Amino acid sequence: MATIALHNLEGKKLEDLNISDAVFAVKSNDELLHQVFMVIAGNQRFSIANTKDKSEVAGTGKKPFKQKGTGSARQGQKRNPVMKGGGIAFGPTSDRNFKRDVNKKMKQKAVRIALSEKLRSGTLIAVDALELKDAKTKAFAQVIKNLKLTGKTLVSFADGEKKLSIASRNLPKIANIETKDLNVYDLLNNKNVLLSKASIAFLEEKFSK
């Protein structure tokens, strides 16, 4: 069975906690991680670039010059893409859809793989509980310092710990998420992941079904 060092918020090690191999010791699968990551990233994307075709640009539909005798190629209207100021033939439009779907089991397995990789790399940090007397930013900053966390850190709050998120949301390089919403995109976009004992228990129960 996999184990993880359990600390208190002062940074002192309390014990080695046994955790589920089914959640935290899953075999690597970079292809699955990449596939799920790209789907989630694409679903957050929205189209900004937009060009007008010949039906949308301003201009008359009048024939710009006579059909024959000019030496130029015949043209039906000034809004034609080959004319200066005309519409764009194959430009990007705002109605593009980047959304894709991915199997639920694939998403869940990818989360378990990402958590396992964090544990293997030593960037998965466990604490006994995410609780502070005063939910102050300064107090939570001291917790990060006590745990010697450097770089981008994802703090995952169990259901009963959500109130503490107000103490960490203004800290630089700190991202908050509820444990039930953990996903591959956020796990891979942050160097460290901070979980409480309650969050670990929740994940073990969720993925044991």
Long-range contacts (C-beta under 8 A, 24 or more apart in sequence): 2-119, 4-119, 4-124, 4-126, 4-200, 5-126, 6-126, 6-127, 6-128, 6-197, 7-125, 7-126, 7-127, 7-128, 7-147, 8-127, 8-128, 9-127, 9-128, 9-129, 9-130, 9-131, 9-132, 9-143, 9-146, 9-147, 10-146, 11-146, 11-147, 11-148, 14-128, 17-126, 17-197, 17-200, 19-200, 19-204, 20-204, 20-207, 20-208, 22-112, 22-204, 22-207, 22-208, 23-112, 23-115, 23-116, 23-203, 23-204, 23-207, 24-112, 24-115, 24-116, 24-119, 24-124, 25-116, 25-119, 26-109, 26-112, 26-113, 26-115, 26-116, 27-113, 27-116, 28-113, 28-116, 28-117, 29-109, 29-110, 29-113, 32-106, 32-109, 32-110, 32-113, 33-110, 33-113, 33-114, 33-117, 33-184, 33-188, 35-102, 35-106, 35-110, 36-102, 36-106, 36-107, 36-110, 36-184, 37-110, 37-184, 37-185, 37-188, 39-100, 39-101, 39-102, 40-183, 40-184, 40-185, 41-185, 42-98, 42-99, 42-100, 43-98, 43-99, 43-100, 44-185, 45-98, 46-98, 47-92, 47-93, 47-94, 47-95, 47-96, 47-98, 48-94, 49-91, 49-92, 49-94, 50-92, 50-93, 50-94, 51-87, 51-88, 51-91, 51-92, 51-93, 52-87, 52-88, 52-91, 53-81, 53-87, 53-88, 53-89, 53-91, 54-79, 54-80, 54-81, 54-86, 54-87, 55-79, 55-87, 56-87, 57-85, 57-86, 57-87, 59-85, 59-86, 107-183, 107-184, 108-207, 110-184, 111-182, 111-183, 111-184, 111-187, 112-207, 114-184, 114-187, 114-188, 115-182, 115-187, 115-193, 115-203, 118-187, 118-192, 118-193, 123-191, 123-192, 123-193, 124-192, 124-193, 124-195, 125-149, 125-192, 125-193, 125-194, 125-195, 126-195, 126-196, 126-197, 126-200, 127-194, 127-195, 127-196, 127-197, 128-196, 128-197, 129-161, 129-196, 129-197, 129-198, 130-155, 130-157, 130-158, 130-161, 130-164, 130-194, 130-196, 131-161, 131-164, 132-164, 132-167, 135-163, 135-164, 135-166, 135-167, 136-167, 137-167, 137-168, 137-170, 137-171, 139-167, 140-164, 140-167, 140-168, 140-171, 141-171, 144-171, 144-174, 147-194, 149-192, 149-194, 150-191, 151-190, 151-191, 151-192, 152-189, 152-190, 152-191, 152-192, 153-190, 153-191, 153-192, 153-193, 153-194, 154-186, 154-187, 154-189, 154-190, 154-192, 154-193, 154-194, 155-194, 156-182, 156-193, 156-194, 156-195, 156-196, 156-199, 157-196, 157-199, 158-196, 158-198, 158-199, 158-202, 159-198, 159-202, 160-198, 161-196, 161-198, 161-199, 179-203, 180-206
